[in-house]
Amino acid sequence: MKIKIFLIFIVFALQQKSMGSLITVKKIKGHQAIVETTADLEVGQTYELNNANISVDSILSKPQSRQNSIHLGAQIQTLTGSTVQEQRLLISGRYGWNFEKIETGPTLIYQSLDLGSGADIDFFAGGYVDYNLQKNKAPNAYIWGPTFNSELGTKQFKSGGSASLFNFELGGFLTWFLAETSTALRIQGGYHYQKVATTILDTTLTGFNSKAYLVFYY
């Protein structure tokens, strides 16, 4: 009787071990495969296969961390007002927090506009919000969706005066992660509104704004 109980225990243990490590390949395309398994796997992690058994505890690489980001880039504005039409090149930087569906953070923008007789200096500080239609998490390589940003700023005229500035922008973006790394290229464009207020006159400018960023996630 004791021998029978011992044999039953061995058979049960072997079945549990095999059942816990079996995978079924459903579809293969190139170097990618769709598998079905009872193991507790996570998207973006790499596992080691030994003798057709999958070892869940043997993680070869961890998924990329995308919790925070630093954006460095430039933007081109084409703005039209009642008495002026301008094209501007601005340098901007951003810091972001990534919540997968939502990304947000502060924005800094600097512009020096020299038309030959001295430079007007613009400086803005504000924030942005992205709504990701594709969750921003590894291994997703393409992220896109609508974006919004707004800034307050000041303009220092070459003549010595100053003005208060207000920016509002609504558009769309596409982020592309380069070669399976945490570095990405981001492009975006949209409608741009700017108000320039001096002590004697308020001017409204509207038009199109396009941006390109190199983004470092960590």
Secondary structure, DSSP 8 states (H G I E B T S, - for coil): -HHHHHHHHHHHHHHHHHHHH-EEEEEEETTEEEEEESS---TT-EEEEETTEEEEEEEEE-----SEEEEEEEEEEEEE-SS-EEEEEEEEEEEEEE-SSEEEEEEEEEEEEE-SS-EEEEEEEEEEEEE-SS---TT--EEEEEEEEEEEEEEE-TTS-EEEEEEEEEEEEEEEESTTSSEEEEEEEEEEEEEEE-SS-EEEEEEEEEEEEEEEE-
